[in-house]
Amino acid sequence: MTSAADESNNEVADLVGKLVAPEETDGAERRRLLGRLSGALVRSARKARVRGTGRGRWLADVFMNIAPRLPVRDYETLREHHYGLTGEQLADDLVRTAAKATTAVGAVGGALAAAEFAAPPLLLSAPAQIVAETLVVAAIEVKLLAELHEVYGVHVPGTGTQRATAFALAWSKQRGVNPLAPGSATLALGTAAKTALRNRLMRTLGRHLTTLGPFLTGAVAGGALNRAATKKLAEAVRADLRRQRSLPPGRPADALPPSRSEADPRG
């Protein structure tokens, strides 16, 4: 039987999935979904009796419920969605799309927070909006990280949950996954990994808290900070994946090795 907490967490995962889906979402729909997500997070925190230092652990647990459900596309689907691009050009386009998405989320989240800042009686609701923005941005970036592995042909073994855990942990360390590392196929989120993930989420949350300001300053700051952070992550991950595939940065797109979906007929 599904508990009330499970139902609340499932609602959160569903809303984040809609916000990171490949389809374009207009500003009004994005604001509506972020508003619903904020409400769902408040309910989830209440049911989990979250308070004090437990907020970081709760945030990490919520995110790890989201990660296995992210709509990560395989290589052929990525090529189809990005007009036949391959290699570095496809990776460039993925990064541009993800940066555009996190910029949009930051602008909406910053604007919502700014509106609350301008209305002091409602200020207490602002943290839920910032938490919502944090989870969506983290989800977009983990999805980007996973899809860059597809583009560069670096296959991460394991079940869907194990792969999601590996990508989430890689995001927390701002690097690619090394599938040759011991235990990569059976990775579990141990204490150290949970701490790294919690710390990364809390740093991202702290960055978003800086968007609390009057009028449109929050929207501008939120968008700019998210865009810069997403691009920085992508640069680090791509450099890692190039090293794994022995590809110097200057090689042309068609010099990239085949992806898992091309090299392995089993997919």
C-alpha positions as CSV (number, residue, x, y, z in Angstrom):
1,M,0.0,0.0,0.0
2,T,1.4,3.4,-1.0
3,S,2.0,5.8,1.9
4,A,1.1,9.5,1.8
5,A,4.8,10.3,1.7
6,D,5.3,8.1,-1.3
7,E,2.4,9.6,-3.1
8,S,3.8,13.1,-2.4
9,N,7.3,12.1,-3.6
10,N,5.8,10.5,-6.8
11,E,3.9,13.8,-7.5
12,V,7.2,15.7,-7.1
13,A,9.0,13.3,-9.5
14,D,6.2,13.5,-12.1
15,L,6.2,17.3,-12.0
16,V,10.0,17.5,-12.4
17,G,9.8,15.0,-15.3
18,K,7.4,17.4,-17.1
19,L,9.7,20.3,-16.5
20,V,12.8,18.6,-17.9
21,A,11.0,16.8,-20.9
22,P,12.5,17.5,-24.3
23,E,9.4,19.3,-25.5
24,E,9.4,23.1,-25.3
25,T,7.4,24.5,-22.4
26,D,6.2,28.1,-22.5
27,G,6.8,30.5,-19.7
28,A,3.3,30.4,-18.4
29,E,3.2,26.6,-18.3
30,R,6.7,26.6,-16.6
31,R,5.5,29.0,-13.9
32,R,2.4,26.9,-13.4
33,L,4.4,23.7,-13.0
34,L,6.9,25.3,-10.7
35,G,4.1,26.6,-8.6
36,R,2.6,23.1,-8.3
37,L,6.0,21.6,-7.6
38,S,6.5,24.1,-4.8
39,G,3.2,23.0,-3.2
40,A,4.1,19.3,-3.6
41,L,7.5,19.9,-1.9
42,V,5.8,21.6,1.0
43,R,3.5,18.6,1.4
44,S,6.4,16.2,1.1
45,A,8.5,18.0,3.7
46,R,5.6,18.1,6.1
47,K,4.8,14.4,5.8
48,A,8.5,13.6,6.3
49,R,8.6,16.0,9.3
50,V,11.6,17.8,7.9
51,R,13.3,20.4,10.1
52,G,16.7,21.8,10.8
53,T,19.7,19.9,9.5
54,G,17.4,17.1,8.2
55,R,16.5,19.3,5.3
56,G,19.6,18.4,3.3
57,R,19.0,14.7,3.8
58,W,15.4,15.1,2.7
59,L,16.4,17.0,-0.4
60,A,18.9,14.3,-1.4
61,D,16.3,11.6,-0.8
62,V,13.7,13.5,-2.9
63,F,16.2,13.9,-5.7
64,M,17.2,10.3,-5.7
65,N,13.5,9.4,-6.1
66,I,13.5,11.7,-9.2
67,A,16.8,10.6,-10.8
68,P,15.7,7.1,-12.1
69,R,12.7,8.6,-13.8
70,L,14.4,11.3,-15.8
71,P,13.7,10.9,-19.6
72,V,17.3,10.2,-20.7
73,R,17.4,9.6,-24.5
74,D,19.7,7.2,-26.3
75,Y,22.0,8.2,-29.1
76,E,19.7,7.6,-32.0
77,T,16.9,9.5,-30.3
78,L,19.2,12.4,-29.6
79,R,20.3,12.5,-33.3
80,E,16.6,12.5,-34.3
81,H,15.7,15.3,-31.9
82,H,18.7,17.4,-32.9
83,Y,18.3,17.2,-36.7
84,G,20.9,14.5,-37.4
85,L,23.8,16.2,-35.6
86,T,26.5,13.9,-34.3
87,G,29.7,14.0,-32.2
88,E,30.8,17.4,-30.9
89,Q,28.1,19.3,-32.8
90,L,25.5,17.2,-31.1
91,A,27.1,17.7,-27.7
92,D,27.3,21.5,-28.3
93,D,23.6,21.5,-29.1
94,L,22.7,19.5,-26.0
95,V,24.6,21.9,-23.9
96,R,22.9,24.9,-25.5
97,T,19.5,23.4,-25.0
98,A,20.2,22.5,-21.3
99,A,21.7,26.0,-20.6
100,K,18.6,27.6,-22.2
101,A,16.4,25.4,-20.0
102,T,18.2,26.1,-16.7
103,T,18.3,29.8,-17.6
104,A,14.5,29.8,-18.1
105,V,13.9,28.0,-14.8
106,G,16.3,30.4,-13.0
107,A,14.4,33.4,-14.5
108,V,11.0,32.0,-13.5
109,G,12.2,30.9,-10.1
110,G,14.0,34.3,-9.5
111,A,11.0,36.2,-10.6
112,L,8.7,34.2,-8.3
113,A,11.1,34.7,-5.4
114,A,11.4,38.5,-6.2
115,A,7.6,38.8,-6.2
116,E,7.5,37.2,-2.7
117,F,10.3,39.5,-1.6
118,A,8.2,42.4,-2.6
119,A,5.3,41.1,-0.5
120,P,6.7,40.5,3.0
121,P,3.7,38.6,4.4
122,L,4.3,35.9,1.7
123,L,8.1,35.7,2.1
124,L,7.8,32.4,4.0
125,S,6.7,30.6,0.8
126,A,9.8,31.7,-1.1
127,P,12.1,28.8,0.1
128,A,9.7,26.2,-1.4
129,Q,10.0,27.9,-4.8
130,I,13.8,28.0,-4.4
131,V,13.9,24.3,-3.5
132,A,11.7,23.6,-6.6
133,E,14.1,25.5,-8.8
134,T,17.1,23.7,-7.3
135,L,15.6,20.2,-8.0
136,V,14.6,21.1,-11.6
137,V,18.0,22.6,-12.4
138,A,19.8,19.5,-10.9
139,A,17.5,17.2,-12.9
140,I,18.2,19.1,-16.1
141,E,21.9,18.9,-15.5
142,V,21.9,15.2,-14.5
143,K,19.9,14.5,-17.7
144,L,22.5,16.5,-19.7
145,L,25.3,14.6,-18.1
146,A,23.7,11.2,-18.9
147,E,23.0,12.2,-22.5
148,L,26.6,13.4,-23.0
149,H,27.7,9.9,-22.1
150,E,25.5,8.6,-25.0
151,V,27.0,11.1,-27.4
152,Y,30.6,10.2,-26.5
153,G,29.9,6.5,-26.5
154,V,30.7,5.9,-22.8
155,H,28.4,3.2,-21.6
156,V,27.6,3.1,-17.9
157,P,26.5,-0.4,-17.0
158,G,23.9,-1.5,-14.5
159,T,20.1,-1.3,-14.0
160,G,18.2,2.0,-14.6
161,T,18.4,2.8,-10.9
162,Q,22.2,2.0,-10.7
163,R,22.9,4.1,-13.8
164,A,20.8,7.0,-12.3
165,T,22.8,6.8,-9.1
166,A,26.1,6.8,-11.0
167,F,25.0,9.9,-13.0
168,A,23.7,11.7,-9.9
169,L,27.0,11.0,-8.1
170,A,28.9,12.2,-11.1
171,W,26.9,15.4,-11.1
172,S,27.7,15.9,-7.4
173,K,31.4,15.6,-8.3
174,Q,31.0,17.7,-11.5
175,R,32.7,15.0,-13.7
176,G,32.0,12.1,-16.0
177,V,31.4,8.5,-14.9
178,N,34.3,6.1,-15.3
179,P,32.6,2.8,-16.2
180,L,35.9,0.9,-15.6
181,A,36.1,2.0,-12.0
182,P,35.5,-0.9,-9.5
183,G,31.9,-1.3,-8.6
184,S,30.5,1.0,-11.3
185,A,28.0,-1.6,-12.3
186,T,26.7,-2.2,-8.8
187,L,27.0,1.3,-7.4
188,A,25.1,2.0,-4.3
189,L,24.6,5.4,-2.7
190,G,26.7,5.0,0.4
191,T,27.3,7.4,3.2
192,A,30.1,9.3,1.4
193,A,28.1,9.5,-1.8
194,K,25.0,10.7,-0.1
195,T,27.0,13.4,1.6
196,A,28.6,14.5,-1.7
197,L,25.1,14.7,-3.3
198,R,23.6,16.5,-0.4
199,N,26.4,19.0,-0.4
200,R,26.1,19.7,-4.1
201,L,22.3,20.1,-3.8
202,M,22.8,22.5,-0.9
203,R,25.4,24.5,-2.8
204,T,23.0,24.8,-5.7
205,L,20.2,25.8,-3.3
206,G,22.5,28.4,-1.8
207,R,23.2,29.8,-5.3
208,H,19.5,30.1,-5.9
209,L,18.9,31.9,-2.6
210,T,21.0,34.8,-3.9
211,T,18.2,35.5,-6.4
212,L,16.0,36.7,-3.5
213,G,15.8,40.4,-4.3
214,P,13.3,43.1,-5.3
215,F,11.6,43.5,-8.6
216,L,13.3,41.8,-11.6
217,T,16.8,41.5,-10.1
218,G,16.0,37.9,-9.0
219,A,15.0,36.8,-12.5
220,V,18.1,38.2,-14.1
221,A,20.4,36.8,-11.5
222,G,18.7,33.4,-11.5
223,G,18.9,33.0,-15.2
224,A,22.5,34.1,-15.5
225,L,23.8,32.0,-12.6
226,N,22.1,28.9,-13.8
227,R,23.4,29.3,-17.4
228,A,27.0,29.8,-16.2
229,A,26.8,26.8,-13.9
230,T,25.4,24.5,-16.5
231,K,28.0,25.4,-19.1
232,K,30.8,24.9,-16.5
233,L,29.4,21.5,-15.7
234,A,29.2,20.5,-19.3
235,E,32.8,21.6,-20.0
236,A,34.1,19.5,-17.2
237,V,32.1,16.4,-18.1
238,R,33.0,16.7,-21.8
239,A,36.7,17.0,-21.0
240,D,36.4,13.8,-18.8
241,L,34.6,11.9,-21.6
242,R,37.1,12.9,-24.2
243,R,39.9,11.6,-22.1
244,Q,38.1,8.3,-21.6
245,R,37.7,8.0,-25.4
246,S,41.2,9.4,-26.1
247,L,39.8,12.2,-28.2
248,P,41.5,15.6,-28.1
249,P,39.2,18.6,-28.1
250,G,40.1,19.7,-31.6
251,R,39.0,16.6,-33.4
252,P,36.0,16.9,-35.8
253,A,32.6,15.6,-35.0
254,D,32.8,12.5,-37.2
255,A,36.0,11.4,-35.4
256,L,34.0,10.6,-32.3
257,P,33.7,6.9,-31.6
258,P,30.4,5.1,-32.1
259,S,27.9,5.4,-29.3
260,R,26.8,2.4,-27.3
261,S,23.6,2.2,-29.5
262,E,25.8,1.9,-32.7
263,A,28.5,-0.3,-31.3
264,D,26.3,-2.7,-29.4
265,P,23.3,-4.2,-31.4
266,R,21.7,-5.2,-28.1
267,G,21.3,-1.4,-27.3
